[in-house]
Amino acid sequence: MFERLEKIKQRYEELTQLLSDNEIISNQEKYRQLNKEYSDLSEIVKVYDIYLKTKNELDGVNELLSNSTDNELKDFARKEKDELETKLKILEEDLKSLLIPKDPDDSRNCILEIRAGTGGDEAGLFAGDLYRMYTRYAEKNGWKVELIDFNEGSKGGFKEIVMRISGNEAYGKLKYESGVHRVQRVPETEAQGRVHTSAATVAVLPEVEDVEIEINPADLEFDTFRSGGKGGQNVNKVETAVRITHKPTGIVVACQQERSQLKNRELAMKMLRAKLYEMKIREQETEITQKRRSMVKSGDRSEKIRTYNFPQNRVTDHRIGLTLYNLGEFMDGRIDEMIEQLQLAEKTEKLASENNFN
């Protein structure tokens, strides 16, 4: 581990020099890549420097204990030694955790899709509730939410809704939300007071840059249509909504939220790149047959990941077995505890895998 840390420290110092090089600064793409690598290594190097400083202090205390004849001074040194050894153990665990490979997509913005599943109108209402929940969570994190496309339900809510969420670690936090969300509650239309079960599907895709996914313009088919639903004066009058079909894969994306056709086209292209990137990543993962499936993997949207039980005021995440009894607050966007526990579970599993490998 320490040999690896020394190499990281050397690379960090090398990057410090490179980022002040005029040739690198003039190349924006290269500068962006190196600056991101520098940022990723900064925390590891900072903790490692503290570890080295603490270890040097401990070596000094041990030397004093070996050479001093002053009993009072040795008693003080023994106490300090215990404190430094405890600190070193904590720092070592922190370093092990920091050395776990990070998902390179975690720092990206994301495209979040919610689709009503089984349960008819109630599923659409639940999809609307999830939209509100994620919007509130984004607001609490200071993220920006842009509506891309939507199809309203007949009695409220949405049959489907797509949004772009931009902000620090947006994908890294929301990626755990991909999957089937199940709700158990008494619908407003239920006169008998019976609890119904319905579901909605959530998909979270990392947003990618133009240079990462090459798209041949000849592979695209563009259509324009009139926007539907609530909106400005141009709704149902001007064809500002855009639909893009990627002919090789059959992927279809649409955006109707903006008044500008150009802006709708731009957002639709972001969504298409995200979907093509996800397809590429899935193909790569399929090829790695020996890769063990993670218990909190963010990918398979066919999995039932969470149940929202309104009569019992509880929400349960089935991947980590965590149940919280604050459903009202949870639906208001206070999902931090759940996200943190999912992140911890993933980190713990990765750390166990690293130890088993070593």
N, C-alpha and C positions, 0 to 999 in steps of 0.2 A: 504493500500500500504506500509506503513512504517513498519508494523508488518512483512510483507513479506520481506522487505529489511533487517530488523534485522536478520531474519533467514538466508538470503543469506550471510550476513556478518559473522555470526557465522560459517556457512558451509565453507566459504572461509578460515577462520582462522584454522578450523579443517583440511582442505586440506593442508594448509601450513605445519602443523605438520606431516601429513601422508606422504607427499612427501619427507620428510627427514628421514623416517623410513627405515632401512636397509632391513627389510622383504618385504616392498612394492617395494623398488628399485630393489630387486632381482627378482621380478615377473614382467617381462616386459609388459605383457598384462594388468595387474592391474595398473601398473605405467602409462601406456599410457592412460588408461581410466580416471584415477584421474587427470592426468596432463591436459587432454583436458577439464575436468570439471572446473579445476582451471583457465585455460585460458579463458573459456567462462564467468566465474564470475568476472574476474579481472576488466573489464571496468565498470561493474555495481558498484562494491565496490569502485572503484576509484572516480566515480561521486558522489556516496553516501557520501563518506568521505568529499568531497568538499562541498556538501550540508550541512552536519552537522557542518563543520567549519564555513560556511557562516551564518548558523542559530545562532550559538553561538556568532558570531560577532554582529549580529542584536540584540540579547538579551542584549548584553553589551551596545549597543548604546541606546536601549530603557530604560535601567536602568539609563544611564547617563542623558537622557532627563527628567526622572522622578525626579532625585535627584539634578541635577546641578542648580545653580542660576546664572551662567555665561551666559549671553545672546549671546555673541560672540561664545562661545563654543557650545551652544545649536543650533545656526544657522548652524554651521559646522556639528553637529551631525544629524540634520534633512536632510541635503544634502546627508550625508553618508547613512542614513536610506533608502532614496528613491533608492539609487544605489543598496543597499543590497537586498531590497525587489524585485527589478527588476531581479537581479541575481538569487534570490531564485525561482522566477516563471519560469525562463528559465531552471534552473537545475531540477525543478520538472517535467517539460514537457520532458526533456531529460531522466529522470528516468522512466517515464511512457512508453516512447518509448523503452528503453532498457529492460523493463520487458516483452515486447511482446515476446511470445515463438518463438524461432528461429527454422527454419527447420534444424534438426540434420544432414541432408545430404549436407547442403550448403558448408561445408568445404572440401568436397570430390573432387577427380578428376572426370572426366566424359567421357562417350562414346557419340560422336556426329555423328548422321547418317543424310545424306542428300539424298533424292530420287527425281528424276525427276517425275513430275506429268503430268497433262494435258498440251498439247501444243507441243508434238512431239520433234523435234530436238531443238527447241527454249527452251523447258523446261530443256533439258540436258545442254544447254549452261548456263542457269540461275543457275542450280545446281552447275556448275563450278564456277560461279561468287560468289555464297554464300560460297563455299568452300574457295575461296580466301579471302573473307571478314572475315570469322571466323579465318582463319590462321593469317591474318594481326592483328586482334584484340588480338589473343593469343600472338603474338610476342610483341605487345605493353605492355602486362601485364607480360611479362617475363615467359610465360607458355611454356611447351614442347608439341609439336604436333607429334604424331606417326600415320602414315597411317596404317590402319588395313586391309581394303578390298576396292576394287573399281571395277566398270564396266564402261568403257569409252563409251561415246555416239558416234554415227556414224559420226557426224560432229563436234566433239569437246565436251568439257564438260564431264558430267558423267550421266549415267543412275542411278547410286547409288555410294555413297562413304561413308566410315566409318572411323572415326579417334578417337584416344584416346588423350584427352587433360589433362595434369597434371600440377597442380600449385595451389597456394593459392586462395581459393574461386572459383575455376573454375566452379563447378556445380552451386554454389550459384548465379553466374552472368549469366551463359548461360542457366539456366533452363527455362527462360522466352521465349527462342527462339523456343520451341517445338510448332509445329502447321503448318498450310499451309501458305506459303509465295507466294504472287501473284505478277507477274511482268507485266507491261504494257509498251511496246516499239515496235519500228519498227525493225523486224528481218533483219539480213544482207541479207537474201535470198529473202526479199520482194521487188520486183521491183516497185510496185505501191506506196510505202511509207505509207502503212496502218499500224496502231497500232494494234498489236496482244496482247492477254492476255494469259499467260501461268502460270504454278505454279510448286512449288517444296515443298516437305514435309520435315520438320526437326524434329528429335526426339533427345532429350538430356536425357541421363540416368546416374544416379550417379553410380560411380564405387564402388564396395563393396569388403571387404576382404574375404578371403577363409572361415574364421570362422563364418561369418555372414550368409552365404548361404551354407548349406550342400548339396552336390551333390553325389549321389550314382554312383560310377564308372560303375556299371552294367547298368545304365540308359543311358550311352553315346555310341554313335557309331561314330568312327573316320574314315575319308577318307582322302587320300592325292591325290593331283593332281598337274599338272604343272602350274606354275604362268603364267599369261597373261599380255599383255600390255608392256610398257617400263620397262626396268630393266637391271640387270647385265647379265653376261655371262651364268648363269645357267637358265635363263628364257626359258621356253619351252623345257628344257633338263633334269632337275632334279625335282622330285616331292617334292618340299619343301612346297607348299601351303597345308593348313589344313582346313578341313571342319568337324564340330562337330554337330551331331544331338542329341538333348535331347529327347529321345523316349517318356517319359510320357506327355510332352507338345507339341511335334512336332516342337520346336524351332530349327532353323538351323542357325549356324554362321560360318563364314569362314574368314581366314586371309591368304594373299598371299604376303604381302609386304616385309617380311624379307627373307634373304637368308637361314637362319637356320630354319629347320622344327620345332625344339624345341621352338624357339622364336615365330614362328607363332602359335604354339599350345598354348603357354602361353598367348599370346594376345587374341586368340580366346576364351580361358577359361574366361578371364576377361570380354569379351563382353557377354558371356553366363551368367555369374553370375549377370551382370548388368541387363540383360533382365529378369532373374528369380526374381531378387529383385524388379524390377518395377512391375512385375506381382503380387508379394506378396503384395506390397503396394496398388496396385489398388484393390485387393480383400478386403483388410482391409477398404479402403475408401468406397467401395460399401456397406459394412456391416453397416457403420455409416449413416443411412438414413436421420438423422436430420441435417447432416452437410451441411451448406450453401456453395454453389459453389462460389469460389473466382473469382473476375473479371479478375485477372491476373494469374489465375491458369496455371501451366506449363504443364499440362498433356495431354489434349485432342488434339491429332495431327490431328483430322478431322476438327478442327476449322480454319477458315481463320483469321489469326492474323495480317497480315501486307500486305500493297500494296506498291510496288516500281514503281512509275510512272516516266519514263525517259523523256518523252516530257516536263513535267512540273517540272522536277528536284526536285521531292518531294517523301518523304517516310512517310506513315501514319500507325500508330499502332492503330488498330480498338478497342483494349481492353480499352485503356485509352484516345482515341481520340486525340492523339498527332501527329501533322504533322511537319516535318522538311524539309527545302528547301536547303539541302546540300547533295543531293543524291550521287554525285561523291565522296565526302569525306567519306560518310557513307559506300559505297561499298568498300572503301579502308581500312575499319576496324575501322573507328572512330565512333563507335556506343555507346560510353560511356554515352552520354546524354540520349539516349533512354533507356539504361539499368538502369541508375540512376532514371529516371522517373517511370519506371516499379517497381523498388524496393520501391520507395516512395509511389506509389499507393497501393502496397501490404501492406506496413507498416501502411498506413493511414486506410485502410480497417480493418486490424487486430485490430488497436487501437480503432476504432469505435465499433467493435464487443466486445472487452473487456469492454468498457464503457457501452454498452447496457446490457451485461451480469451482470455487477456489479449493 
